[in-house]
């Protein structure tokens, strides 16, 4: 199931992807991930990054996330989800595994959204 590099330390893998990212956005991504277990590897990345993204998104959704100031927070969530998808693709050999993992990610993200009045 894994490609080369799946045993790479998660922190190093994330840092390599944040090199060209705006400093403020990169800082928010790091803050969202927090201090991950030192033994976490790229194999753990989809779960770790998705948990960080959904935690931020849950908080933003509860607050309404309509203020202009939340744009950078939403970009950080987007970055976390993008990195989670990239890590999933790196860790899986079979397209069906990638599809299943992505579907689970979408379900987790959708679960953070509040019910809308009048929504069916």
Beta strands, then each sheet from edge to edge (+ up, - down):
end
